[in-house]
Structures are given as structure tokens and as C-alpha cells.
């Protein structure tokens, strides 16, 4: 299937000679390709600034690993029934000398486009597992370490073997590791997803479907993948207070998951009304700014220590 992507530059506003017009139309074409297949885009002067920023991010990103610019922050996940810490989600942060602290929403897409996400993703998985092992050795009450898996990582046939190698290398219990895979990635290649998730499950790893509700897949299909957890997308949680349709969707996901013995975690919980809704519908867990932002390792360790003392 061939799809066209079209960039459009207009004379004279976007250039008064052929070379400038073609250059700007070419830049607009790349923006159209990034938007979606088979799309078109008119040139805008702001595209030059956006393109320059994108190329700067890519240039700095290529040496970030060697310079030690990456770190992990950890956002706690809470059992909404008992208030206890049930897990931590490892989240990647990048602090660059030239660009400063770069939001993941800006550098992760570039890492995926350039293939750098494979090296970065492996580092994240290894570092998160090593941190989980250190906390467990200190006697801290960490039940689960959740790590996001990119689509490019997941489609690699050697990915399950890589996970097994890192588990052995770091000495973590496989049951402590939870891999979060987005719903759209699983649905893109269901045959491989069923195979890969089965291989990971055989190792004892826990599996979660991230951003659930945005990919229009059914719980019945996901049951074939031996999934342990669904994470309700934050877009539904954000409107629990004022959108009846999203409340009905969230309540349905929780109820059906409970009947299938699949745990549910709500993402992006930021208010008490949202938390009350989740408690009323017997949601298992929640994470978000209402409880805690993502914390540096030392602060996350202090939170776990306080949880141990209060228990």
C-alpha cells in the first residue's frame, strides 16, 4: 500500500525562487508525513524553528548515553483500598548541558524515529531492575517495578531473551518486574504479541497494557495474552468528574476486568473526586499527582522507607 505525503509552498509568500519554494515544500512534506500517512501540509515559517529544534535534539541525543545524561525517576502506584504503595513506575528523564531538562514528549519520538530508543530502552530496563534489587536488598516494601517498553523494542524477536538476560544479570525476582506495553503496539501484530507475551509470562514477568481504552480493543482479545494489568488511559481519568461517557467507559473497564481477574491501575489521578470514583467502583490501584509526582531515586527510597515504618 502506497500513500502520498504532500508538502505545499506558495509563491510569493513562501519564497520567490524555485530553490526556496522547493526547500520549504519539502520541509512541509516531512511535517505531513509525521502527522499521519496520506496527508498534506502547507508550509509555515514556524516549521523552520520546529525543524531546527528537532535536529538539535537528535544531535544531542546521539551522545547522551555516553555522557551519562539519562536518569530514572520513579512514580509510586498506590492501592486505593488500603493506601499502601503497591509499585513504582520507572520514568526516563534527560538533562542536557545545551538544552536543559528536555520533556519526554519531545525526545522520545525522536529516539523512536532514529532507532536510538533500542539502546536507551535497554539501559532503562537494566537500571530499573538494578534499582529494584537494591531496594529489595534494603528490606524496602517494593512489590513491583514497572517499565515502559517501546514498540520498536517489543517487535524485536530477541526481546524476550534480552529481558531474561537482564533479570539474571541484576538478580531481580522476575515477578517484581512489570512490563508496560501500549494497547496499540499489541494490536498492531497480534500473532507476535501473543507469542512474545507468552514467552515473557513463562519467565514470571508481569504484563500490563498501557493507555488502555484508546486502541478500541476488547477485553476478550486481551485475555488471550495472559495480561496481569490494564492501565486506564489518563484521558478518561481526567474527565471522570464532568463526562458521563468517560465515567461509563472507566466503570465498564473496571467491572469487566474484575470479572476476568485482571487488575486495573488508573493513570493521571489529580483530584479527590477522581479518587472517590475509583474507590466506589473498586479499582485496584492509582497513580498521579494527587499522590506523588515522579521522584528521583533518593526521594523514592525515602517514600518507601516511610511506607515501611507506617506499615
SEKOL-946968 format. One record per residue (C-alpha): residue in three letters; x, y, z. Coordinates in Angstrom, 3 decimals, decimal comma. Example, Ala and Ser with C-alpha at 12.3 -4.5 7.8 and 13.67 -1.06 7.14 Angstrom:
BEGIN
ATOM    aa       east      north         up
ATOM   Ala     12,300     -4,500      7,800
ATOM   Ser     13,670     -1,060      7,140
! end
This chain:
BEGIN
ATOM    aa       east      north         up
ATOM   Unk      0,000      0,000      0,000
ATOM   Unk      1,492      3,295     -1,119
ATOM   Unk      0,316      6,537      0,480
ATOM   Unk      1,244     10,073     -0,664
ATOM   Unk      2,504     12,800      1,640
ATOM   Unk      2,335     16,278      0,152
ATOM   Unk      4,060     19,486      1,175
ATOM   Unk      2,825     22,760     -0,273
ATOM   Unk      4,666     26,084     -0,550
ATOM   Unk      3,012     29,128     -2,125
ATOM   Unk      4,591     31,839     -4,248
ATOM   Unk      5,425     34,554     -3,272
ATOM   Unk      4,665     34,309      0,471
ATOM   Unk      6,810     31,169      0,981
ATOM   Unk      9,602     32,044     -1,480
ATOM   Unk     10,261     33,988     -4,671
ATOM   Unk     12,582     31,480     -6,365
ATOM   Unk     12,305     27,790     -7,219
ATOM   Unk     15,030     26,674     -4,799
ATOM   Unk     13,380     28,304     -1,767
ATOM   Unk      9,919     27,089     -2,727
ATOM   Unk     11,114     23,506     -3,176
ATOM   Unk     13,037     23,597      0,127
ATOM   Unk     10,008     24,858      2,043
ATOM   Unk      7,617     22,456      0,305
ATOM   Unk      9,992     19,604      1,190
ATOM   Unk     10,006     20,677      4,849
ATOM   Unk      6,193     20,859      4,859
ATOM   Unk      6,081     17,368      3,333
ATOM   Unk      8,051     15,934      6,273
ATOM   Unk      5,624     17,531      8,695
ATOM   Unk      2,753     15,947      6,754
ATOM   Unk      4,433     12,521      6,983
ATOM   Unk      4,832     12,867     10,740
ATOM   Unk      1,175     13,801     11,163
ATOM   Unk     -0,207     10,641      9,528
ATOM   Unk      0,078      8,647      6,281
ATOM   Unk     -1,587     10,096      3,218
ATOM   Unk     -1,723     13,673      4,494
ATOM   Unk     -0,741     17,143      3,268
ATOM   Unk      0,643     20,232      4,955
ATOM   Unk      1,128     23,870      3,962
ATOM   Unk      4,481     25,453      4,749
ATOM   Unk      4,594     27,711      7,767
ATOM   Unk      7,567     29,777      8,938
ATOM   Unk      7,291     28,150     12,382
ATOM   Unk      8,284     24,860     10,733
ATOM   Unk     11,867     26,127     10,419
ATOM   Unk     12,101     26,661     14,176
ATOM   Unk     10,477     23,298     14,860
ATOM   Unk     12,811     21,545     12,398
ATOM   Unk     15,859     23,219     13,939
ATOM   Unk     14,750     22,128     17,417
ATOM   Unk     14,166     18,578     16,205
ATOM   Unk     17,611     18,338     14,579
ATOM   Unk     19,252     19,829     17,693
ATOM   Unk     17,525     17,252     19,896
ATOM   Unk     18,650     14,452     17,591
ATOM   Unk     22,248     15,686     17,547
ATOM   Unk     22,419     15,947     21,338
ATOM   Unk     20,547     12,698     21,859
ATOM   Unk     23,148     10,683     19,944
ATOM   Unk     25,803     11,287     22,581
ATOM   Unk     23,562     11,465     25,641
ATOM   Unk     24,155      7,869     26,730
ATOM   Unk     27,955      8,210     26,651
ATOM   Unk     27,760     11,493     28,561
ATOM   Unk     25,608      9,947     31,292
ATOM   Unk     22,767     12,425     30,822
ATOM   Unk     19,902      9,992     31,404
ATOM   Unk     18,360      9,235     34,767
ATOM   Unk     15,271      7,476     36,057
ATOM   Unk     12,577      8,950     38,235
ATOM   Unk     10,031      6,734     39,958
ATOM   Unk      6,326      7,424     40,320
ATOM   Unk      4,648      5,418     43,087
ATOM   Unk      1,492      3,435     42,456
ATOM   Unk     -0,956      3,148     45,355
ATOM   Unk     -3,552      0,590     46,368
ATOM   Unk     -6,661      2,791     46,542
ATOM   Unk     -8,340      0,427     49,003
ATOM   Unk     -5,606      0,403     51,645
ATOM   Unk     -3,413      3,389     50,774
ATOM   Unk     -0,251      1,289     50,616
ATOM   Unk      2,482      1,621     47,975
ATOM   Unk      1,985     -1,236     45,541
ATOM   Unk      4,658     -0,436     42,982
ATOM   Unk      6,884      2,077     41,228
ATOM   Unk      6,900      3,072     37,564
ATOM   Unk     10,338      3,946     36,167
ATOM   Unk     10,209      7,081     34,005
ATOM   Unk     13,084      8,318     31,840
ATOM   Unk     14,493     11,838     32,277
ATOM   Unk     17,090     13,618     30,103
ATOM   Unk     19,107     16,613     31,290
ATOM   Unk     21,347     18,033     28,555
ATOM   Unk     24,001     20,744     29,024
ATOM   Unk     22,797     22,678     25,957
ATOM   Unk     19,040     22,026     26,049
ATOM   Unk     18,469     21,669     29,788
ATOM   Unk     15,774     19,303     31,024
ATOM   Unk     14,066     18,004     27,861
ATOM   Unk     10,475     16,711     28,279
ATOM   Unk      9,976     13,046     27,286
ATOM   Unk      7,232     14,150     24,892
ATOM   Unk      9,931     15,917     22,851
ATOM   Unk     12,830     13,468     22,871
ATOM   Unk     11,108     10,055     22,968
ATOM   Unk      9,550     10,466     19,467
ATOM   Unk     12,972     11,497     18,108
ATOM   Unk     14,590      8,492     19,771
ATOM   Unk     11,992      6,234     18,157
ATOM   Unk     12,389      7,793     14,705
ATOM   Unk     16,182      7,414     14,794
ATOM   Unk     16,259      3,938     16,356
ATOM   Unk     18,135      5,236     19,428
ATOM   Unk     15,218      4,030     21,548
ATOM   Unk     16,596      0,480     21,398
ATOM   Unk     19,822      1,352     23,225
ATOM   Unk     18,019      3,734     25,572
ATOM   Unk     15,241      1,247     26,315
ATOM   Unk     17,738     -1,472     27,205
ATOM   Unk     19,506      0,923     29,595
ATOM   Unk     16,198      1,867     31,231
ATOM   Unk     15,223     -1,775     31,746
ATOM   Unk     18,617     -2,709     33,214
ATOM   Unk     18,805      0,351     35,510
ATOM   Unk     15,215     -0,080     36,769
ATOM   Unk     15,809     -3,755     37,578
ATOM   Unk     19,088     -2,943     39,347
ATOM   Unk     17,349     -0,255     41,423
ATOM   Unk     14,550     -2,640     42,343
ATOM   Unk     17,136     -5,170     43,506
ATOM   Unk     18,898     -2,536     45,652
ATOM   Unk     15,646     -1,518     47,322
ATOM   Unk     14,647     -5,118     47,912
ATOM   Unk     18,065     -5,838     49,482
ATOM   Unk     17,465     -2,908     51,855
ATOM   Unk     14,237     -4,530     53,001
ATOM   Unk     12,036     -1,811     51,499
ATOM   Unk      8,442     -2,748     50,585
ATOM   Unk      8,717     -2,660     46,794
ATOM   Unk      6,323     -5,200     45,309
ATOM   Unk      6,643     -4,245     41,654
ATOM   Unk      8,828     -2,216     39,292
ATOM   Unk      7,003     -1,140     36,125
ATOM   Unk      8,997     -0,343     32,977
ATOM   Unk      7,616      1,016     29,708
ATOM   Unk      8,515     -0,891     26,544
ATOM   Unk      8,631      0,936     23,211
ATOM   Unk      7,008     -0,540     20,137
ATOM   Unk     10,403     -0,898     18,422
ATOM   Unk     11,735     -2,909     21,365
ATOM   Unk      8,718     -5,153     21,558
ATOM   Unk      8,705     -6,191     17,894
ATOM   Unk     12,293     -7,493     18,116
ATOM   Unk     12,276    -11,292     18,133
ATOM   Unk     15,149    -11,291     20,635
ATOM   Unk     13,351     -9,030     23,135
ATOM   Unk     12,117    -11,839     25,452
ATOM   Unk     15,676    -13,213     25,606
ATOM   Unk     17,026     -9,744     26,446
ATOM   Unk     14,564     -9,438     29,334
ATOM   Unk     15,618    -12,860     30,646
ATOM   Unk     19,308    -11,873     30,453
ATOM   Unk     18,761     -8,626     32,386
ATOM   Unk     16,764    -10,457     35,059
ATOM   Unk     19,658    -12,877     35,531
ATOM   Unk     22,260    -10,105     35,446
ATOM   Unk     20,573     -7,906     38,056
ATOM   Unk     19,362    -10,755     40,253
ATOM   Unk     15,829     -9,390     40,479
ATOM   Unk     12,902    -11,736     41,023
ATOM   Unk     11,092    -11,931     37,690
ATOM   Unk      7,752    -11,479     39,459
ATOM   Unk      8,873     -7,999     40,595
ATOM   Unk      9,206     -6,768     37,015
ATOM   Unk      6,155     -5,479     35,177
ATOM   Unk      6,491     -4,558     31,504
ATOM   Unk      4,067     -1,930     30,226
ATOM   Unk      3,190     -2,227     26,537
ATOM   Unk      0,757      0,140     24,859
ATOM   Unk     -2,506     -1,226     23,571
ATOM   Unk     -1,803     -0,034     20,007
ATOM   Unk      1,534     -1,907     19,879
ATOM   Unk     -0,118     -5,159     20,951
ATOM   Unk     -2,915     -4,778     18,412
ATOM   Unk     -0,532     -3,965     15,522
ATOM   Unk      0,747     -7,553     15,387
ATOM   Unk     -1,475     -9,787     17,468
ATOM   Unk      0,269    -13,004     16,397
ATOM   Unk      3,695    -11,837     17,567
ATOM   Unk      2,189    -10,177     20,640
ATOM   Unk      0,652    -13,462     21,756
ATOM   Unk      3,977    -15,266     21,228
ATOM   Unk      6,144    -12,596     22,895
ATOM   Unk      3,845    -12,103     25,858
ATOM   Unk      3,669    -15,862     26,328
ATOM   Unk      7,481    -16,096     26,406
ATOM   Unk      7,693    -13,232     28,900
ATOM   Unk      4,929    -14,689     31,042
ATOM   Unk      6,777    -18,033     31,155
ATOM   Unk      9,696    -16,205     32,798
ATOM   Unk      7,406    -14,989     35,586
ATOM   Unk      7,307    -11,367     34,391
ATOM   Unk      4,097     -9,396     34,972
ATOM   Unk      2,474     -7,761     31,941
ATOM   Unk      0,443     -4,563     31,723
ATOM   Unk     -1,397     -2,930     28,837
ATOM   Unk     -0,720      0,814     28,960
ATOM   Unk     -3,078      3,571     27,724
ATOM   Unk     -5,979      1,123     27,667
ATOM   Unk     -9,164      2,461     26,104
ATOM   Unk     -7,551      4,386     23,249
ATOM   Unk     -6,994      1,462     20,882
ATOM   Unk    -10,554      0,105     20,801
ATOM   Unk     -9,503     -3,467     21,528
ATOM   Unk    -11,737     -5,791     23,501
ATOM   Unk    -11,000     -7,266     26,895
ATOM   Unk    -11,848    -10,668     25,435
ATOM   Unk     -8,971    -10,413     22,954
ATOM   Unk     -6,560     -9,201     25,625
ATOM   Unk     -7,438    -12,173     27,797
ATOM   Unk     -5,667    -14,369     25,216
ATOM   Unk     -2,423    -12,546     26,008
ATOM   Unk     -2,289    -13,502     29,710
ATOM   Unk     -2,281     -9,837     30,767
ATOM   Unk     -1,988     -9,087     34,500
ATOM   Unk     -2,983     -5,435     34,486
ATOM   Unk     -4,758     -2,754     32,472
ATOM   Unk     -3,828      0,891     32,889
ATOM   Unk     -6,781      3,151     32,160
ATOM   Unk     -5,615      5,987     29,932
ATOM   Unk     -5,337      9,356     31,634
ATOM   Unk     -7,655     10,937     29,063
ATOM   Unk    -10,577      9,022     30,608
ATOM   Unk     -9,479      9,709     34,186
ATOM   Unk     -9,143     13,452     33,529
ATOM   Unk    -12,832     13,758     32,660
ATOM   Unk    -14,297     11,462     35,316
ATOM   Unk    -15,824     14,458     37,106
ATOM   Unk    -17,671     16,007     34,162
ATOM   Unk    -18,055     13,495     31,329
ATOM   Unk    -20,717     10,807     31,720
ATOM   Unk    -19,451      8,816     28,724
ATOM   Unk    -15,900      8,579     30,066
ATOM   Unk    -17,221      7,652     33,502
ATOM   Unk    -19,251      4,855     31,936
ATOM   Unk    -16,212      3,634     29,976
ATOM   Unk    -13,975      3,659     33,063
ATOM   Unk    -16,611      1,895     35,181
ATOM   Unk    -17,095     -0,727     32,455
ATOM   Unk    -13,348     -1,377     32,144
ATOM   Unk    -13,039     -1,841     35,917
ATOM   Unk    -16,068     -4,135     36,175
ATOM   Unk    -15,129     -6,338     33,223
ATOM   Unk    -11,504     -6,549     34,304
ATOM   Unk    -12,555     -7,668     37,755
ATOM   Unk    -14,697    -10,437     36,278
ATOM   Unk    -11,681    -11,571     34,194
ATOM   Unk     -9,363    -11,345     37,233
ATOM   Unk     -7,263     -8,623     35,613
ATOM   Unk     -6,034     -5,823     37,870
ATOM   Unk     -6,649     -2,187     36,931
ATOM   Unk     -4,487      0,885     37,534
ATOM   Unk     -5,818      4,376     36,793
ATOM   Unk     -3,258      6,864     35,473
ATOM   Unk     -3,220     10,628     35,915
ATOM   Unk     -5,294     10,858     39,100
ATOM   Unk     -5,141     14,501     40,162
ATOM   Unk     -8,241     15,174     42,292
ATOM   Unk    -10,206     13,695     45,169
ATOM   Unk    -13,427     13,316     43,108
ATOM   Unk    -11,476     11,128     40,658
ATOM   Unk    -10,114      9,052     43,536
ATOM   Unk    -13,580      8,679     45,089
ATOM   Unk    -14,979      7,433     41,779
ATOM   Unk    -12,215      4,831     41,528
ATOM   Unk    -12,792      3,703     45,129
ATOM   Unk    -16,549      3,457     44,615
ATOM   Unk    -16,017      1,217     41,580
ATOM   Unk    -13,411     -0,932     43,343
ATOM   Unk    -10,455     -0,004     41,125
ATOM   Unk     -7,277     -1,694     42,360
ATOM   Unk     -4,636      0,989     42,040
ATOM   Unk     -3,984      4,579     41,012
ATOM   Unk     -1,085      6,874     40,306
ATOM   Unk     -0,884     10,576     39,616
ATOM   Unk     -0,084     13,990     41,024
ATOM   Unk     -2,735     13,646     43,756
ATOM   Unk     -0,464     11,055     45,359
ATOM   Unk      3,018     11,925     44,125
ATOM   Unk      4,954     13,160     41,142
ATOM   Unk      7,747     11,050     39,702
ATOM   Unk     10,595     11,183     42,219
ATOM   Unk     14,387     10,919     41,950
ATOM   Unk     15,719      7,610     43,270
ATOM   Unk     16,726      9,034     46,674
ATOM   Unk     13,304     10,614     47,264
ATOM   Unk     11,521      7,457     46,105
ATOM   Unk     13,655      5,474     48,544
ATOM   Unk     12,609      7,779     51,390
ATOM   Unk      8,954      7,305     50,436
ATOM   Unk      9,372      3,522     50,547
ATOM   Unk     11,120      3,781     53,905
ATOM   Unk      8,249      5,847     55,334
ATOM   Unk      5,799      3,299     53,937
ATOM   Unk      7,725      0,550     55,739
ATOM   Unk      7,706      2,451     59,023
ATOM   Unk      3,987      3,314     58,809
ATOM   Unk      3,076     -0,268     57,975
! end
